[in-house]
Amino acid sequence: MAGIQNATDVVLSVTQGGSLQAIAHATSCSLSVSMDLRDSTTKSSAGWQQNLGGLKSWELSGEAFVEVDGSGLNSEEIFAVMIADQGDGITCTFGMSGMTYTGTAFITSFSVDAGVEENVTYSISLTGSAGLVLS
């Protein structure tokens, strides 16, 4: 089907050493954008809940194989970026052909999973600290 985006082409990148670099050996990544609602129900709402828009937020997450060499950011470098953040956040992107979502975020979690006779993988979660821009 023409026009359907191939998920293999979607890349999660974070700033390391002053430049954006793709996460190496990624197996999945996701972007979630949400809006909180403010309850505005009154006695004249005829029994229906009414809402107004509230704060918007976004999160990025991804999983990758642990690899010590190769191109892109590996798990050690992602961990170093998280530890080095002095509370300013990092620039990150969720990009595919034709469009890229860019914003500043904090790495809020980093975990490594090493099951018996399985590939070692790690997970990363980022929470946006300001608006997300689509370009």
N, C-alpha and C positions, 0 to 999 in steps of 0.2 A: 504494500500500500504506500503510495507516494505521500510524502509529507509527514509520516510517522517517525518520530525521533527514536533512534537506536540508543538504548540506555548505556551501551558500552561507550558511547561518545561523551557521556556526562562526567565531568571532572570536578572534584572538590580540591580547592587550593587554599593554602594559608601563607601568610607572610613569614618568611624566615630569612634573616640576614638582609632585610631591606627589600626583598623582592618576593613576588608571589611564586610559589612552587607547588606543583601538584603532589598529592599524597601518593606515594609509590605503592604499587600492588594492591590498589583498592579493589574490593569485591562488591561494595555497595555504598551508596550515599543517598541522603534524603534531605529535603528542605521542607520545613513546616512553617506556615505563617498563620497567625490566629488573631482574633480580636475578642477582648473581654466585653461583656455586655453589662450595662447598668440598668437595674430594674427600675422602671418608671410607672409601675402599675398604681392606679388610683381606684378609689371606690366607684368611679364612673367608667371603669374599663370593662364593664359588663361581664365580669368573670374571666376575662382573658388577661394573661400576663402581657405587659408591654415593656419594651426594652429600648434603650438608646445605646449607640456605639460608645465604646470605651477605649482603653489602651490596646494598641496593636503590639504584637511581639513575633519574633521568629527564632527558629533554631535550625542548625545544621547538624547532621550526624553522619558517620561513616564507619566502615569496617575495612580492614586491610590485612594482608599477610605480613607477619613480622619478617623483615629482610634486613640484613646488615649492610649490604652494598646495593648498588644499582642507582637508577636515576629517580629523581623525585625525593620527597621527604620520607624517611623511614621512621619507625616507631621511636627510636632513640631521639631523633631530631624533633619529633612532635612533642615528646615529653620535655625536652629542653626548652622549646618554645613556651610551653605551659608554665614551667618553673620560672622562666626569665621574665614573664609578663609582670610589670610593676603596677598593674591596675589600670593601664591604658587600653587594654584589649589589643587585638590583632586584626588586620584586614584579611577577609576571607572571601572566596567566590564559590559559587555553584554554577558551573558553566556548561553549556552545550552549544552546538553549532547554531549561530544566529542570535543567541541571547545568553546573557550572563547576569546573575544576581550577585551584587557586591555589597558588603557592609562591614562594620566593625563588630567584633564579638569577643567573648571570653571563652577559653576552653574550660568547660565546667566539669568534664569528666574524661578520664583516660583509663582504660582497663585492658589487661592482657589475658587471653584465655589459652591455656595449654592443656588440652585433653590428651588422654592416652592414645597414641598412634594417630593423632590428628595434626594438621598443620597448625602452627601457632599463629593466632590472629590477635589483633587489637581493635578496640573501639574508641572512637572519639566523639564527644558531644560539644557543640558550641552554642552559646546563647547570645543573641544580638544585643548590643548595648545602645543602639540608635536605629534609625531608619534603614531599610533595605532598598537598594536602587536596582532597577532593571535596565540593562543597556543592550 
